[in-house]
């Protein structure tokens, strides 16, 4: 199995821009994949579904240190915190 190796020359600034775009896209893809795997809801949606008030959600969030991603919280994490 013969594979050719190519050497490519690229300016430093062009390489930095390329790496930035690739890292940014990888980050966006990871966040999108996480959102698909678990339901991410904002506070109003969570309160509506769980019956919590904003005040009780804030206390629950602080007590269990729930992670906020783009203003949204994982429904699975909130359920686990409620049941804890």
N, CA, C and O of each residue as an XYZ file, in Angstrom:
336
protein
N       0.846     -1.170      0.000
C       0.000      0.000      0.000
C       0.896      1.240      0.000
O       1.447      1.618      1.034
N       1.032      1.849     -1.136
C       1.856      3.044     -1.269
C       0.987      4.288     -1.147
O      -0.011      4.440     -1.851
N       1.380      5.163     -0.250
C       0.675      6.427     -0.089
C       1.667      7.549     -0.310
O       2.781      7.530      0.215
N       1.249      8.515     -1.085
C       2.112      9.651     -1.359
C       2.020     10.651     -0.222
O       0.946     10.888      0.330
N       3.145     11.227      0.117
C       3.192     12.259      1.145
C       3.405     13.589      0.439
O       4.322     13.751     -0.366
N       2.536     14.529      0.763
C       2.652     15.849      0.166
C       3.025     16.859      1.241
O       2.483     16.831      2.345
N       3.926     17.724      0.922
C       4.312     18.798      1.830
C       3.679     20.077      1.301
O       3.830     20.431      0.131
N       2.969     20.760      2.191
C       2.248     21.959      1.809
C       2.806     23.130      2.607
O       3.026     23.024      3.813
N       3.027     24.223      1.935
C       3.483     25.429      2.622
C       2.297     26.357      2.787
O       1.501     26.544      1.867
N       2.187     26.949      4.001
C       1.084     27.857      4.294
C       1.605     28.945      5.223
O       2.429     28.684      6.100
N       1.128     30.140      5.028
C       1.562     31.241      5.884
C       1.058     31.030      7.308
O       0.030     30.390      7.526
N       1.783     31.567      8.257
C       1.433     31.401      9.671
C       0.036     31.931      9.961
O      -0.741     31.263     10.644
N      -0.299     33.109      9.463
C      -1.622     33.692      9.740
C      -2.732     32.853      9.110
O      -3.803     32.698      9.697
N      -2.482     32.315      7.924
C      -3.478     31.465      7.277
C      -3.666     30.173      8.068
O      -4.789     29.684      8.194
N      -2.590     29.621      8.597
C      -2.671     28.413      9.416
C      -3.427     28.690     10.710
O      -4.244     27.875     11.139
N      -3.161     29.829     11.330
C      -3.874     30.189     12.556
C      -5.371     30.329     12.296
O      -6.186     29.855     13.088
N      -5.737     30.975     11.195
C      -7.150     31.126     10.847
C      -7.794     29.767     10.580
O      -8.924     29.517     10.999
N      -7.081     28.903      9.891
C      -7.592     27.572      9.591
C      -7.813     26.771     10.878
O      -8.860     26.146     11.054
N      -6.831     26.793     11.767
C      -6.960     26.081     13.036
C      -8.096     26.643     13.881
O      -8.819     25.887     14.530
N      -8.259     27.958     13.877
C      -9.357     28.586     14.623
C     -10.712     28.131     14.090
O     -11.604     27.783     14.864
N     -10.865     28.134     12.760
C     -12.134     27.707     12.158
C     -12.429     26.246     12.454
O     -13.569     25.884     12.748
N     -11.399     25.404     12.377
C     -11.587     23.978     12.646
C     -11.968     23.757     14.107
O     -12.870     22.971     14.395
N     -11.293     24.440     15.031
C     -11.610     24.292     16.459
C     -13.012     24.819     16.762
O     -13.747     24.213     17.540
N     -13.380     25.933     16.156
C     -14.704     26.512     16.366
C     -15.794     25.569     15.854
O     -16.821     25.392     16.510
N     -15.575     24.972     14.699
C     -16.543     24.032     14.140
C     -16.642     22.772     14.997
O     -17.737     22.248     15.201
N     -15.511     22.284     15.499
C     -15.521     21.094     16.355
C     -16.282     21.370     17.648
O     -17.020     20.513     18.135
N     -16.104     22.559     18.198
C     -16.822     22.944     19.409
C     -18.321     23.022     19.150
O     -19.116     22.528     19.950
N     -18.704     23.631     18.053
C     -20.125     23.739     17.704
C     -20.733     22.357     17.471
O     -21.865     22.093     17.877
N     -19.978     21.483     16.818
C     -20.465     20.117     16.576
C     -20.660     19.366     17.891
O     -21.648     18.651     18.059
N     -19.719     19.529     18.823
C     -19.824     18.845     20.115
C     -21.041     19.341     20.892
O     -21.748     18.540     21.504
N     -21.293     20.639     20.878
C     -22.460     21.182     21.569
C     -23.756     20.704     20.913
O     -24.723     20.391     21.607
N     -23.778     20.648     19.599
C     -24.963     20.175     18.891
C     -25.216     18.703     19.191
O     -26.363     18.289     19.360
N     -24.156     17.919     19.256
C     -24.295     16.486     19.564
C     -24.818     16.291     20.978
O     -25.664     15.431     21.220
N     -24.311     17.091     21.913
C     -24.786     16.996     23.295
C     -26.266     17.368     23.387
O     -27.037     16.726     24.100
N     -26.642     18.399     22.667
C     -28.045     18.830     22.674
C     -28.953     17.757     22.093
O     -30.085     17.590     22.546
N     -28.465     17.029     21.090
C     -29.254     15.959     20.505
C     -29.384     14.786     21.476
O     -30.435     14.150     21.548
N     -28.316     14.502     22.221
C     -28.310     13.372     23.141
C     -29.202     13.619     24.344
O     -29.861     12.700     24.830
N     -29.228     14.820     24.815
C     -30.059     15.129     25.964
C     -30.847     16.403     25.705
O     -30.380     17.319     25.027
N     -32.014     16.438     26.244
C     -32.896     17.572     26.020
C     -32.412     18.770     26.823
O     -32.294     18.700     28.047
N     -32.136     19.863     26.134
C     -31.672     21.081     26.768
C     -32.810     22.100     26.739
O     -33.350     22.405     25.676
N     -33.173     22.624     27.913
C     -34.296     23.552     28.021
C     -33.882     24.802     28.781
O     -32.977     24.766     29.614
N     -34.563     25.922     28.480
C     -34.302     27.135     29.246
C     -35.096     27.070     30.561
O     -35.874     26.141     30.775
N     -34.897     28.042     31.416
C     -35.510     28.010     32.749
C     -37.034     27.993     32.672
O     -37.679     27.253     33.414
N     -37.613     28.791     31.793
C     -39.078     28.824     31.682
C     -39.628     27.460     31.273
O     -40.626     27.000     31.827
N     -38.983     26.819     30.312
C     -39.421     25.497     29.868
C     -39.273     24.460     30.980
O     -40.150     23.618     31.176
N     -38.156     24.528     31.706
C     -37.937     23.584     32.813
C     -38.990     23.765     33.905
O     -39.531     22.787     34.422
N     -39.271     25.000     34.248
C     -40.264     25.269     35.284
C     -41.640     24.785     34.846
O     -42.397     24.245     35.652
N     -41.961     24.976     33.583
C     -43.261     24.538     33.063
C     -43.393     23.016     33.125
O     -44.441     22.493     33.504
N     -42.333     22.316     32.754
C     -42.391     20.847     32.715
C     -42.301     20.197     34.084
O     -42.914     19.156     34.319
N     -41.541     20.801     34.991
C     -41.315     20.174     36.298
C     -42.237     20.701     37.382
O     -42.370     20.079     38.436
N     -42.877     21.842     37.139
C     -43.743     22.431     38.151
C     -42.987     23.269     39.163
O     -43.567     23.709     40.156
N     -41.713     23.497     38.933
C     -40.931     24.343     39.832
C     -41.213     25.816     39.543
O     -41.606     26.181     38.435
N     -41.007     26.641     40.545
C     -41.035     28.088     40.316
C     -39.614     28.511     39.979
O     -38.671     27.745     40.179
N     -39.457     29.717     39.472
C     -38.110     30.207     39.176
C     -37.256     30.260     40.442
O     -36.056     29.984     40.403
N     -37.877     30.613     41.556
C     -37.153     30.685     42.831
C     -36.664     29.307     43.265
O     -35.505     29.154     43.650
N     -37.544     28.298     43.205
C     -37.126     26.953     43.628
C     -36.119     26.367     42.636
O     -35.232     25.612     43.033
N     -36.251     26.710     41.345
C     -35.253     26.233     40.382
C     -33.897     26.851     40.683
O     -32.878     26.161     40.633
N     -33.871     28.151     40.996
C     -32.604     28.818     41.308
C     -31.935     28.172     42.518
O     -30.719     27.982     42.528
N     -32.719     27.836     43.531
C     -32.166     27.177     44.714
C     -31.628     25.795     44.352
O     -30.552     25.406     44.808
N     -32.370     25.058     43.537
C     -31.943     23.728     43.093
C     -30.662     23.831     42.260
O     -29.736     23.038     42.430
N     -30.620     24.809     41.364
C     -29.443     25.030     40.515
C     -28.208     25.318     41.355
O     -27.136     24.768     41.102
N     -28.360     26.177     42.351
C     -27.232     26.533     43.194
C     -26.790     25.366     44.075
O     -25.594     25.124     44.238
N     -27.751     24.650     44.638
C     -27.438     23.537     45.533
C     -26.716     22.410     44.799
O     -25.754     21.844     45.319
N     -27.179     22.084     43.591
C     -26.617     20.959     42.846
C     -25.635     21.377     41.758
O     -25.131     20.537     41.012
N     -25.365     22.680     41.669
C     -24.405     23.230     40.710
C     -24.683     22.735     39.290
O     -23.809     22.174     38.630
N     -25.897     22.950     38.844
C     -26.290     22.539     37.504
C     -25.540     23.375     36.469
O     -25.358     24.580     36.643
N     -25.113     22.728     35.401
C     -24.345     23.403     34.359
C     -25.274     24.063     33.348
O     -26.245     23.466     32.881
N     -24.952     25.299     33.026
C     -25.714     26.064     32.039
C     -24.913     26.099     30.739
O     -23.747     26.494     30.734
N     -25.532     25.691     29.651
C     -24.888     25.716     28.344
C     -25.737     26.569     27.415
O     -26.801     26.152     26.958
N     -25.251     27.753     27.152
C     -25.981     28.653     26.261
C     -27.344     29.052     26.793
O     -28.289     29.226     26.025
N     -27.449     29.200     28.125
C     -28.721     29.599     28.725
C     -29.705     28.449     28.892
O     -30.868     28.670     29.229
N     -29.244     27.222     28.658
C     -30.123     26.060     28.777
C     -29.518     25.034     29.729
O     -28.304     24.968     29.919
N     -30.400     24.240     30.317
C     -30.002     23.215     31.280
C     -30.483     21.851     30.805
O     -31.488     21.744     30.102
N     -29.764     20.826     31.191
C     -30.131     19.466     30.832
C     -31.327     19.009     31.662
O     -31.302     19.068     32.892
N     -32.372     18.555     30.978
C     -33.558     18.053     31.668
C     -33.189     16.851     32.532
O     -33.718     16.700     33.633
N     -32.292     15.997     32.051
C     -31.878     14.816     32.807
C     -31.186     15.227     34.104
O     -31.442     14.632     35.151
N     -30.315     16.233     34.051
C     -29.624     16.697     35.253
C     -30.609     17.317     36.238
O     -30.488     17.116     37.446
N     -31.575     18.062     35.734
C     -32.574     18.681     36.612
C     -33.405     17.597     37.290
O     -33.673     17.683     38.489
N     -33.816     16.580     36.537
C     -34.581     15.484     37.131
C     -33.777     14.774     38.212
O     -34.309     14.450     39.274
N     -32.491     14.531     37.941
C     -31.636     13.884     38.934
C     -31.515     14.746     40.186
O     -31.524     14.229     41.303
N     -31.403     16.049     40.003
C     -31.289     16.960     41.147
C     -32.567     16.981     41.949
O     -32.520     17.042     43.178
N     -33.707     16.931     41.288
C     -35.003     16.922     41.997
C     -35.144     15.644     42.816
O     -35.635     15.675     43.944
N     -34.712     14.521     42.245
C     -34.844     13.238     42.921
C     -33.784     12.988     43.981
O     -33.891     12.035     44.752
N     -32.765     13.833     44.026
C     -31.664     13.640     44.992
C     -32.094     14.048     46.392
O     -31.304     13.955     47.332
